[in-house]
């Protein structure tokens, strides 16, 4: 049984294919709730507001699927996932769909046996550093301490960039966006590699 993956970074999936697996759809209908995997707190994509109500583009996809399958946009259990846990959560059946930042790559398409439903968000990647650092380009970051979310293609891209440019860096691994923001503002690293179409700080 294939699971449907909704994505939202670099190449991300739309819900045009809906829930691709008839078995998954039957499970959702029998349960009366859609278990939707999202990020734990990424403004604009998926995050609870001050009242605890989930908001964002990825959340809207979850609600749209629930409306189509269950006739109720509020029949959704939002399950926070990280770069490390998202694939396991989908493969194990903990969640029915994944609607969160996840790059659509060849290996994920072939090896994970998930169904990518389409593309809903394109972007690139960029380093964010304090202005006081005086860096004019990424090549000025040789030897820098860089915050990076584990279990992501961003982590691999960072390593490849520094290797190709014969540069070194000190990685600070984190599990989610909230940790990245906290460590960055606390000065625990001088830069972070983020989506160039997304600015995580309020």
C-alpha positions in Angstrom: 0.0 0.0 0.0 1.4 3.4 -1.0 0.9 6.4 1.2 0.3 9.9 -0.1 2.9 12.5 0.6 2.0 16.2 0.5 5.1 18.3 0.3 6.1 21.9 0.8 9.7 22.8 0.0 11.9 23.0 -3.2 9.5 20.6 -4.9 6.4 19.9 -2.9 3.1 18.1 -3.5 -0.4 19.4 -3.9 -3.5 17.4 -3.0 -4.7 16.9 -6.6 -4.3 13.2 -6.3 -6.1 13.2 -2.9 -5.5 10.1 -0.8 -4.1 7.8 -3.4 -4.6 4.5 -1.6 -8.1 3.2 -1.4 -7.1 1.3 1.8 -5.9 4.5 3.4 -9.1 6.3 2.5 -11.2 3.4 4.0 -9.2 3.6 7.2 -9.8 7.4 7.4 -13.5 7.1 6.8 -13.9 4.3 9.3 -12.0 6.3 11.9 -13.8 9.5 11.1 -10.6 11.6 11.4 -7.7 12.3 9.1 -4.3 12.0 10.8 -2.2 14.6 9.0 1.6 14.9 9.6 2.8 18.6 9.7 5.7 20.6 11.1 5.4 21.4 14.8 5.7 25.2 14.2 6.6 26.8 10.9 4.8 30.1 10.4 2.9 30.2 7.2 3.0 26.5 6.7 1.8 24.8 9.9 1.7 26.2 13.5 -0.9 26.6 16.2 -2.0 30.1 16.9 -2.4 31.8 20.3 -5.7 29.9 20.7 -4.1 26.6 19.8 -5.9 26.5 16.4 -3.6 25.1 13.6 -3.0 27.6 10.8 -1.0 27.7 7.6 -0.8 26.4 4.0 -0.1 22.8 4.9 -2.9 22.9 7.5 -5.3 24.1 4.8 -4.4 21.1 2.6 -5.2 18.8 5.5 -8.5 20.5 6.1 -9.3 20.3 2.4 -8.7 16.6 2.2 -10.8 16.0 5.4 -13.6 18.0 3.7 -13.4 15.9 0.6 -13.1 12.5 2.3 -15.1 13.1 5.5 -17.3 16.1 4.6 -15.8 18.0 7.5 -12.8 20.2 7.3 -12.3 20.1 11.0 -12.1 16.3 11.2 -8.3 16.4 11.4 -5.7 15.2 13.9 -2.6 17.3 13.4 0.5 15.3 14.2 3.7 17.2 14.5 6.7 15.6 12.8 10.4 16.4 12.3 12.8 15.7 9.5 13.8 12.6 11.4 10.3 11.2 12.2 8.1 12.2 9.2 8.9 9.2 6.9 8.6 6.7 9.8 5.3 8.2 10.8 3.9 7.9 7.3 5.3 4.3 6.7 4.0 3.0 10.1 0.5 4.3 9.6 0.7 6.8 12.5 -0.3 9.4 9.9 -2.4 9.1 6.8 -0.8 11.8 4.8 2.3 14.1 5.2 1.7 17.8 4.5 4.9 19.5 5.4 8.2 20.8 4.1 9.8 17.7 2.5 11.9 17.9 -0.7 10.8 15.7 -3.5 13.9 13.7 -4.5 14.5 10.7 -6.7 15.5 8.5 -3.8 12.4 9.4 -1.7 10.2 8.8 -4.7 11.7 5.4 -5.5 12.9 4.0 -2.1 10.2 5.0 0.3 7.3 3.7 -1.7 5.2 6.8 -1.0 3.0 8.6 -3.6 4.0 12.2 -4.2 0.8 14.0 -5.2 2.2 17.0 -7.1 4.1 20.2 -6.4 2.8 23.1 -4.3 5.8 25.1 -3.4 9.1 25.9 -5.2 12.1 27.6 -3.6 15.8 27.5 -3.1 18.1 27.7 -0.1 20.2 30.5 1.4 22.4 31.2 4.4 21.1 33.6 7.0 23.8 35.3 9.1 24.0 38.3 11.4 24.7 41.5 9.5 27.5 42.2 12.0 29.4 39.2 10.6 30.1 41.2 7.4 29.8 38.2 5.1 29.3 39.2 1.5 28.8 35.7 0.2 28.5 32.1 1.3 32.2 31.6 0.6 32.9 34.0 3.5 31.6 31.3 5.9 34.7 29.1 5.9 35.0 27.7 9.5 31.6 29.0 10.5 29.2 27.3 13.0 26.1 26.5 11.0 22.7 25.4 12.4 21.1 22.7 10.4 18.0 20.6 10.7 18.8 16.9 10.8 17.3 14.3 8.5 16.8 16.7 5.7 18.2 17.3 2.2 19.3 20.7 3.5 21.8 18.9 5.7 23.2 17.0 2.7 23.3 20.2 0.5 25.2 22.0 3.2 27.9 19.3 3.4 28.1 19.2 -0.4 28.5 22.9 -0.8 31.4 23.2 1.8 33.1 20.1 0.3 32.9 21.4 -3.3 34.4 24.8 -2.2 37.1 23.2 0.0 35.6 24.8 3.1 35.0 23.6 6.6 32.1 24.3 9.0 30.9 23.3 12.5 27.4 21.8 12.3 24.9 22.5 15.1 22.2 19.8 14.6 18.6 20.6 15.6 15.4 18.7 15.1 12.9 21.5 14.3 12.5 25.1 13.2 11.8 26.4 16.7 15.2 25.1 17.9 16.9 26.7 15.0 15.4 30.1 15.9 16.2 29.7 19.6 19.8 28.7 19.0 20.4 31.4 16.3 19.0 34.2 18.5 21.1 32.9 21.5 24.2 33.2 19.4 25.0 29.5 19.4 25.8 29.6 15.7 26.6 32.3 13.3 24.4 31.1 10.4 21.7 28.8 9.3 20.8 27.3 5.9 17.1 28.0 5.3 14.6 28.0 2.4 15.1 31.2 0.5 11.4 31.5 0.1 10.8 31.3 3.9 11.9 33.6 6.7 11.4 31.8 10.0 11.8 34.7 12.5 9.1 37.0 13.7 
